[in-house]
Amino acid sequence: MRRKFSDLHCHNHMRAHFQMQEKERKFRRSDKFSPWTVIASNRRNYQAGKMGASYSQMDLVKCWNSNLRLTFNSLYPLEREFVKGMKPQFGEDKWYKFLIAFATSHKLPLRDFIQVAYMRIPDTAVDFFQSPEYDYWESLNRELEFVSMDSGKVIHKNEIHIPGKFIGRKKAEMRRMQQFPKSYIAKKASYKIPANKSELEASLSDDQEITMILTIEGAHALGTDRVGSIEEISDRIHFIKNVWKFPVFFITFAHHFDNHLCGHAHSIPDTGKLLLNQRKRMNGGFNNDGRRVIKELLSIDSNFERDSNLGYRILIDVKHMSARSRKEFYSLVNKCLQKGDRIPVIASHCAYSGISTLDKHIGLEDKEKDDYTDPSGKFNAWNINMCDEDIEMIVKTKGLFGLSFDQRILGITKKDLKENPNRNGIQLIWENLEAIIQSAYSSPNLSEEEKEQVWKCLTIGTDFEGLIDPVDPYPSALEFELMANNLVFSIDQARKSGSKAHLAHLQSREDVVTAVDDFCFGNAERFVLENYPE
């Protein structure tokens, strides 16, 4: 039987949506206005495993052809900080900031050029994102309409869009379509967004369609930057729960910039300072509005009791949430757990930090520079990653840890690239997985049964189409089968190399294959079946 795959965090429709949202009429006239439409991309960068801005990693065609049959597709209104200029500031790095401000001025085309070239966002879309008319809440609802338009339909064959007007490029793309059909063509394909648990069960049992679960990346998507009062945000949560045709399974509460509700973790590398400033509320905690919103999403009242009047529960993903904010969120989770209400903690596209506690993360915030690692030198120690305390909470609540495929997040450094480039492959993935497993097995606060549960809490969470630099051999979903086979080999070798408590239950290669199949699909399937709204 062919191995199935899932992905806890990706953006299947993002490239198509960015290309089409400001030219909908044009794309409708050519029958290309669809989440299935493939946006032709840079084959050379794909083969080199370079940053995924210039090529597609996880569009629906790649999902279909890689046998990815469960996708957690994240809706994401682009944060306007990605496309607005910085203002010069006096003090530290004054001349550096003047230079960058000059290069990023709204009055100059250079910033737009960088934005279009680096992120592959069409210039018309950049203009819209920079305009006063751009509204996160309105954009979220437009994105929902786009991604749900073909749910339940079987397409005969997808369309392909080749950006640009150069005849030579179009001819080259046509040749590549013939050479690499799995990157471009899907036939008799379908995806289904389940409206309830019974539809979910039916979809998961049908291998002839992709089961698509909707998530949201960033609470800014609720329009927190422009509302007049917190009541408007409450109304929008109510609207999502009661008017949207499809449920939102979880929300990645924080993202790269201030959402006016809680602190976000440092996420942008030093080179990103050329364009971006994420200092406001970075590494901060919750404010009162944030505390209210997170309770309403989880459908609990001020006494931490489940409140059916607040509708179905939207789970919380702690990726991008600062260590300080996670600490407070876990306090809420523990209060509910004491009352018999288990809220599964999700970390949808993360890696291991090598740090023991959230308090240590908070104390080390100022050290978070490029290539900052834990003492072993293996793991990215920024507080955007999960420490031992996070892992304990995920296991204790029967949550889910999605392993990112971003090589920087996983711990690749410039030194690695120069001196140990072979680490940038399955070794990097297995080192993180094994460290997460060992963290649970060494926890004094988990029972023996809970320690074993960590194997059921791990899954793929690539962040494909999220502007990541992937692990070199696995730049897209089409390499998932290769990754899985490599992982089976690595774990089997580790199993044979000596007695290790966290590997003791793996008595044969067949046991290893079962564990890898769970990581690739089974764990995510079980989790969504257990927690999807009725």
Buried (B, 14 or more C-beta within 10 A) or exposed (E): EEBBBBBBBBBBBBBBBBBBBBBEEEBEEEEBBBBBBBBBBBBEBBEEBBBBBBBBBBBBBBBBBBBBBBBBBBBBBBBBBBBBBBEBEEEEEEEEBEEBBBBBBEEEEEBBEBBBEBBBBBEBBBEBBBEEEBBBBEBBBBBBEBBBEBBBEEBEEBBBBBBEEEEEEEEBBBEBBEEBEBBBBBEEBBBBBBBEBEBBBEBBEEEEBBBBBBBBBBBBBBBBBEBEEBEBBBEBBEEBBEEBEBBBBBBBBBBBBBBBBBBBBBBBBEEEBBBBBBEEBBBBBBBEBBBBBBBBBBBBEEEBEBBEEBBBBBBBBBBBBBBBBBBBBBEBBBBBBEEEBBBBBBBBBBBBBBBEBBBBBBEBBEEBEEBEBBEEEBBBBBBBBBBBBBBBBBBBBBBBBBBBBBBBBBBBBEEBEEEEEEBBBBBBBBBBBBBBBBBBBEBEEBEEEBBBBBBBBBBBBBBBBBBBBBBBBBBBBBBBBEBBBBBBBBBBEBBEEEEBEBBEEBEEBEBBBBBBBBBBBBBBBBBBEEBBBE
